[in-house]
């Protein structure tokens, strides 16, 4: 369809503003090939502002489009981003598509979704016997009715092509959104009933001979410049380029003032984008992906996780920001947000081969977690059903009635980037990870209906590990109907008890099966913390954390007593004893870390991978100076004590291993003498 809004034909086109009138016009086969114009309307200013930006990142807008495809019972969503230019974004799903009635309602009822209502059943967008489910039986994610307009965050103009299976027509809609103005004088198209014109749509009905075809395409041909810059990490690359130019001209002061680092993996960088999207461009830096071109789409998220985990050789707590560019971070974020499978295994399908100790969480105020025997070949969900009173069945992660759901972006199949692989915290730490699982469905019948906010039901796990990699996966992530708008919350719903070390070792997901969605704010990325469901979920989570920490302390204490007996004959000097006292004062019952001084960098890294805190003697001049054996032992003892004290105060966290060693060396030189060689 030619673009009438740009060709000058818009004024001569018929305008149909009524929803039913538009549906009737589109239903008429004699109108095939003709263009009709309608105008988007929003019933309240807050909905009009949707087109001006409620989402913080481009990933949020893509997440909403993927959620729409899920709600349409799609099995495959394909997204092409034109990386690293990002001049066009194309989204296709094989879902149910939109009829003329559904499209007409969508365009004229912004913020008034038919989902979860009887009207949705009449339109066929919800199950005939359950307005909270899709026709295929999936739990509906959408509710408010603004998901499609999330694309306004990416472009002010886009095209929708949609078709319903069995129909002999498809609909093509060119959408042109307008910005909302705070100045009422500028709102010259404001209706008397406080409705606001949000944009224009030019629609045509086209004949289709493929009756079996179905689905929806959304094409963004004119991505906003700032969105393109965000996706291609333009600000970061420009700073990196500026630093390199400063180095080239010998301006080291300017170079050192630019702290940004080149991402370890990225989609490439084009310094000068061509104005014509079809024109060939020159890569300033070629892409560096963590996968090989021969890797299938299903393996690439795993390769991305492998790359981030390998950063453990460079950083104590690897993070996404220093490892990935914005584009790859977007893939990671979407993998966490949308209802797809895990990179490896769902936590409820883990077995004893995962080296995990399993516990069932109590819902009692002062309850204690019950350890379960995870037998060989048995999954977590099987073990819970067999060993917990009442035989509870964990439903999360079971196959959906609507079939599989796959999302591919630029040849990468999205998976949840979460793994349950044991990482030993230190040599004297626990010998396995700990998985705490539970269910919670409080009886709220005695609570006034105006106060309880409806029914609530959830399943959840808390996974304790020696290290959580990357650090952005540390915290709790809440999934409502399989999807999440927010990322991991490292505060665990503002948990107040001081458990700094243990909290940094916990990764948790809460799967909400009923309730809580009413507490979601319009951006679907934050909660109204005054809602009763948020309070109930937070209280349950805090009880679960206490049960985890109690078990962890109990097991650690038992192990510590056993090891103290083994090491009773070992003498400790006053410096080491003091460092251990500082550690216990700051970290409570946490095991005092072992500190190894390895001969070189390679052996130090090998020691870190076995759970030690390690220093490389070859990289620390103060530990390699030509002194007597007694002085060297004293320096080693000094370095080990300094490391334990710094670790006790968290001063080594988020520093590279090289920075940690420089830190320790600098402190030692202050007290042992700057010129001590």
N, C-alpha and C positions, 0 to 999 in steps of 0.2 A: 504494500500500500504506500503510495506517495505521501509525503508529509504535508498535509494541507496547511498546518500552522506556519510552515515556512514558505510555501509556494504562493501565498497570498489569496488562497481560495477559502479561507476559514469563514470570512464574513458572509459568503454566499451559501454556506451549508445550513441545512435545517438544524435548529437547536431544540433538543428535547430534554427538559429538566426533570420531568416526572419519572419516577422509577418504573411504574407500571406501563406508562406510555412508551418508555424506551424499550422495555422487554417486548411489548407488542410489536414495535417497529422492527426489532431484530428477529422476531419470530416469523416475519413475513418473507417467504421465499422470493417474492418479486423484488425485494430490496437487496438481493445478492449483488456484490460488487459496488454498491453505493456506500457513501460515507455519511455518517450522522455525527453531530457534535452534541456532547453533553458536558455539564459542569460538575466538578466534585464539590460536595458541600459537607461541612462539618457542623454539628449541632452546638458545639461549645468551643470557646477560645482554647481551652486546654487541648482539645483534639486537633484544632487548627495548628497548634504549635508542634504537633507531631512532625510535620513536614519541615520544621526548622531545627530539629536535632534533639532527640531524647536518648540517642545511643552514643556511647563514648568512643567506639572504635568501629572501623568497617566490618570487623568480624561479627559485631552485634547485628548489623543489618543482614548479613549473609545467614546468620543463625536463624533469624526470623523467617527467611524464605525457605530454609530447610525444614523448619517446624511446620510451615504451611504445607509442604510436600508430604510430610509425615501425616498430617491431618487429612490429606487427600488420598491416603492409602497408597502412596507411591512406594515402589520397591527399589527404585534407582533414581538418584539425583546426580546430575552431571553439571559441574561448574567449570567454566574456562575463564581465566582472569587476564590472559594476555601478558603474563609476567615475562620480563621485568618492566614492561611499559605500562601495563594496567590501563590502556586506553579504552578497552572494551571489557565488559563483564557479561557473561552469558550463563544463564541458569535454566536447566531443563529437568523436568520430572515426568515420570510415567504414571502420575496419579489420575484421579477421576476426571480432571479438567472441570471447566465451568460452563454451565449452560447459559443461555441468554438471561434467564431469571436470576441465576446466581451472580453473574457479572453485573447486571443492572442493580441488584441490591448492594453489592460490594461498593459500587461507585457512588451510591447515594445514601449509604448508611455507615459512613466512617465512624468508628467507635461504637457501632451497634451490631456486633457480630451475631450471626444467626446460630453459631455453635452453642451447644448446651441449652438450646431452646426448642420449643415445639416447631417453630418456623424452620429451624435447621433440618428437622425430620421431614418436613414437607418439601424442602428444596433438595433433599437427598445428601446433605453434607454431614449428617449424623446418623447413627444407627436408628432404625425405626422403633426399637424397643428401649433405647437408652440414649438420651441426648448428650451424655457425657462421653460417648464413644463414637469413633468413626464408623461408617457403614461396615468396614472390615473387622471391627472389634478392637481397634487400638484405643487407648485412653487419649482423649483430645488434649493437645498442648495449648492451642489458641483459645482465647476467650474474649478479648476486648474488641478485636476487629480492626487492628491497625497494622498487622504484620506486613501486608503488601506494601504499605506506604513507608516501611522502613527503608525501601530502596531510595527514598528521597535523600537519605544520608549519603548515597553514593552518586546520584545524578538527579537533576531536576526534570529530566525527560527520559522515558523508557517505553518499551513496547511489550505488550502482552499478547501472546498467541496461545489460544486455548481450545481444546476440543474434548468432547465427551464421547466415550465409546458408543458405537451404534448410531450416532447422529451423522447426517450427511452434510454438515456445515462445520466450520470453525470460525472463531471470532478473533479479529485482530484489533487491538486497541492501542493507539498512540496517546500516551499520557504526558501532559505538560503541567508541572506543578508550579504554583506561584508561592513566593515567600509571604509569610504572615507579618503584618505590620502592627506595632504597638500603637501607632497613631491612627485613631479612628477616622480622621479626616481622609486618610489614604485608603481606607477600606470602602471604596466607592461601590463595591458590589456586595455590601452587607445587607441582608434581608431584614425585614421588620421583625421577624420572629427570632432574631439573634443568631441566624445562621450565617456562615461565612463561605464565600467561594474560595476553594483551595486550589483550583486548577481547571484545565480543560482536557477533555478526552475526545478523540476522533476515532470512531469505531466503524468497522466494516464487517459484514458477514460474507464469508467466502464459501464456495461450494467445495466439498471434499468427497472424493470417491472411495477413500479408505475408511470404511465404516468401523474397522477394528481399532483404528488409531485413537489414542487418548493421552491426555497430559497437558502440561502448561510450560511454555517457554517465556522467560523474561530476559529481554535484551537491553543492555545499557550501552549505547553507542557513544555517549559523551560523559565519561566519568569526570567528576569534579577535579580540578587541578590539585586541590589540597588533599583529597582522598588518594589521588595517584602518588603524591609525595609521601603520604603516610605509609602506603603499602610498599613503596620502594625504598623506604628508610632514607629519604633524601637528605634530611637534616643531618643525620649521622654520617652519611657518606661525604657530604660537603665539608663537615668538620675534619674528617679523616684526610680528605684531599688538601684542605688548608694546612693541616699539620705537616703533610709531606712537602708542600710548597715552602713552608717555613724552614724545614730541615734543609731543603735544597739550597735555599739562599743563606743558610748559616744562622738563622734567627732562632736559636735554641730556646730563648726565653718564651717566645710566642708558641713554639712547638710544645714546650712542657706545660704551658697553661691549658692546652687542649687535652682533656683527660679521656675523651671517648676512644674506645678500642674497636678495631675491625671485628665484625662477627666471625666466628669460626666457620659458620655455614650460612650461605645466603643465595639469593636468586640472581645475583649479578647486579651491576650498576651501570646505568646509562646517564652520563652527566648532562648531555644535551638531547632532550627529547624532540623528535621531529613533530611539527604541527600537523602533518598528515600521518594518520595512524597506519596507512599502508606503505609508507616510505621506509626503506631499509634504515636501520639505526646501527650505530657502532657502540659496542659494549666497552665501557671504560674499564670494567673488571668483569671477567667471565664468571658465570655462576659456579658455586661450590656446594653441591648438594651432598647429603650424607648417604645417598643411595647410588647404585650403578644404573645406567640406562637399561640394563638387562633385567633388573629387579621388577617383578610384577607389582601392580598397584597395591595388592594385599600385603606386600612385605615392606612397603616404604615407610609406613608409620613406625614399624619396628626398628628400621634402620635409623630413623630420626631419634627414637628413644636411645638406641645404642650410642649415637653420637653425643647426646647430652650426658649420658651416664659415663662416657669415657672422659668427660671433663673433670671427673674425680681425680684424674692424674695431675691436673693443674690447679684445681680449687678444692678446698675442703667441703664447701657446700655449693656445688655447681648451680648456676641460675640461667634462666632462659635469656635474659636481657643481654648478657655478655657472650652467649653462645650462638644465638640465632638472630637473623634480621627480622623485621616486622612481618614479612610475608610468611616465613616459616613459623614464627610465633602465632600468626593467624591460623595456620593449619593446626597447630597444637591446641589453641584455644577452642577452635571449632570441634576438634576431636573430643575435648572435655565436655562441650556444651550440648551436643546433639545426641539423639538416642541411637547410637551405634554400639557395636561390641567393643571389647577390650583388646589391646594389642596382643595379649597372650590369653589369659583366662579370667573369667568372672570370679570374684572372691568367694562366692558361694559354691564354686565348682573346684576349688583347690583340694588337693589330696595331701597325704602325709609326705609325698615326694617333694613338696614345696618347703620342707623343713620349717613347719609352723606349728606352734602349740595353740590349740583351739579352746576358747572359753565362751560360755553362754552368759549373757548379761541379765542380771535381775532387774525387774521393774520396781522392786520395793525401795522405799526411801533409804534404808540402811542395808540393803541387800549386798551380797558378795557374788562375784562371778563364779560360775561352776566350770571347772575344767572338764573337757570331754576328751575321750580317747579316739583320736583320729586314726582309724585302722587303715592298713595298706589297701589301696584300691577304692576306698570309700571317699565320697566328696563331703564337703562341709554340710551341704543341705541334707544329705543322707544321714550323716552322723547326728545332726540336730534332731531330725525326726525320730531316730532310733533311741537316743539317750536322754533327751529332755522330756520331763513330765508333760503329758498331754500331746506329745508327738507333733509339735508345730512344724508347718511346712513353709519354707522360705520360697516365695513366689518370684521375687525379683530375678530377672535374667533368664526366665524360662521363655521358650519360643512364643512369638506373638501369633494370634489367630490370623492376622492380616499378612503373614509371611515376613520375609527378611526385609531389612531396610539398609541400603548401601548408599553412601555418599562418596563420590569421586571428585577431587579438585585437581585439575591439571595432571591427571594420571596418578594421583595419590589417593588411595582408599582410606578415608578417615576411620580411625579407631581411637578408643579412649587411651591416651598415653599414660597409663597407670599399670605398674607391675608390682608383683608381690614376691620379689626376690630378696632373700635374706642377705643383709649386709652387716657384718659383725661390727659392733661399735668400738671395741678395743679387745686386746687379747684376753683380758680378765672379765669381759662382758658376757652376756647370755649367749648360749650356743644355738639359739633359734629365734625366729621372729614370733610374735604373739598376735593372734587374730581373735578379736572379741566381736561376737555377732549377737543381734537381738531383734526383738519385735516390740512394738508399743502401739496399743490402741486403747487409750483411756476411755473409761465409761463416763460420759459427760451428761447423762440423762438428768442428774440432779442439779446441773448448772443451768441457770436461766438461759433460755434460747437466745436472748439478745446479747448474752455475754460469752457463750461458748464458741460461736463462729462456725457451727456445724461440726460434723464428726471428723476425727483425725486418726490416721493409721500410717505406720511407717515400719520399714525394715532398715537395718543399718549394720555397719561394721566399723571397727576401729582397728587399724593395723599398726602395731608397734614394730619398728625396725631400727637397726643401728644407725642408719642415716637415711633420710628421705631425699631422693634425687629425682628432679631438681628441687631446690628449696621452695619453688612456687607450688609444689604438690604437698607441702606441709600445711595441715589445717583440716577443716571440714568443708565438704562440698555438698550442697543440698540439691537433690534432683526431684523435681515435681513432675510426675507422669513421664519419667524417663529423661527429661531435659533439664538443663541448668542454665540460667542466665549469668550467674555469678561464678567466680572461680573459687579456689580454696580460701577459706577464711582462717588465717593463722591465729586469730584470737579465740577460736572455738566458741563463738557466740559470747564473747567477753568473759571467758572463764577467769575468775579472780584469784584462784589459788596459785601461789608461786611454784610452778613446776617447769621452769624454763627449759631445762635439758630434756625432760621427758616430752614436753609438748612439741619440741622441735623434732621428735622422733615418732610422731603420730601422723598417720594419713587416714582420713575418715570420709565416708560417704553416707548420707542419709537419703534413703529412697522413700519419698512421700507417695503413698498410694491413695490416700483420701485426705482432703483438706489442705490447708496452708496456702493454696494458690490465691485465695482472697487477700492474703497479706502481701502479695507481690505488688510492688509499685509498678507504674505504667511502663518503665524501662525494662522490666523483668530481670533486673540485675541487682535489686536491693529489696529489702523487706521493710514493712511497717512494723517496727519492733513493739508497738503497743497492742498489736493484734494478739488475742489469746493463744492462737496456735503457735506463734513464734515463741511466746513465753513457755508453753508446754514443751516444745521441741528443745529449746535451750536448757530447760531444767532436766529433761531426760538425758541430753548429751552430757551435761555436767556430772550427773550421777554415774554415767558410763565411764567418764574419764577418771572419776575417783575409784571405781572398781578396777580399772586398768592399772592405775598407779599403785593401788594397794597390792595387787597381785605381783606387779613388777618389783616393788620393794620387798615383798615376802620372798620371792624367788632369788632376788639379788642378795638379800641378807643371808639366806641359807647357803648360797654359793660362796659368799664372802667368808663366812665362818669356816667352811670347808677349806678354802684356800689359805686362810690365816693359820690354820693348823699345819698346813703343808709348809708354810713359810715362817713358822715360829722361830726357826733357828737363824733366819736371815737378819743380820744387824742392819739398822738404818741410821745414817748420820743425822745430826740435828737439823741440817738444812732440808733434807728430804722429809723428815718428820714434820717440820713446820709447813712445808708446801702441802703436805697431805692434810694438815689441820685446816689450812686455808680452803682447800678444795671441799672438805666436808662441811665447813661453815657456810660456804656459798652454795653447794650443790646437795646438801643433805645426805641421803643414803646412796647417792649415785657412786658407782665404782670408781675408785681413783684410777685415772688412765695411766697405762704404761707408756713410757717415752723411750724410744730407741734412738741411738746415735749410730747410723749406718755409715759404712766407709764412703759410699758415693750415692749419686742421685738415683741410679737404677735400684740399688738395694734399699734405699729409703722408700721408694715408691712401692717396692714389693712388700715392705713391712707395713705400709699404710693399707695396702690391700688385704693384709691379714688382720687388720683391726688396731694397729698401733698408731700412736702419734710418733712421727719420725722426723729426724733431722739428718741432713746429708753433711757429713764431716767435710767432704771435699769442697762444699759450697760455702763453708763458714770459716774464714781465715783464723778466727780466734780459737777454733778447735783443732787447727792444723799447725799452729805455731811450734817451732822447734824447742820444746821445753821438756823437762824430765817427765818420767812416767807418772810420778806422784802428782805433779802439777796438772798434767793432762787429765788424770782421773778427777781431780778437783774441779777443773773446768767443765768436764762432762756432767758432774753432779750439779754444778751451778746451773748449767743449761737446762737440765731436766727439771730442776726445781722452778726455774723461771717459767718454763713451758706450762707446768702444772698450775702455777698461780695465774698466768695469763688466761689459760683455758677455764679456770674456775670463774673468772670474771667475764667470760665470753669475748675476750679481746682478740682471739684468733679467728673467730667466726667470720665468714665472708671475705677472708683474705686468701690470696694465692699462697701456695707452699713457699714460693720464693719470698713473698712479703713476710710470711711468718718467720722465716729464718733470718731475714734482715732485721726484723723487730727484736728477736732474741739477741742477735749479735750486738745491736745498738745498746741494749740494756746492759749486757755484759761488759761492753767497753766503757760505759759510764762508771761502773763500779770496780772493774779490774784494771782500768787504765786504757786510755785511747790508743797509746802506742805499744800496747802489749802485743808483740808479734811472736 
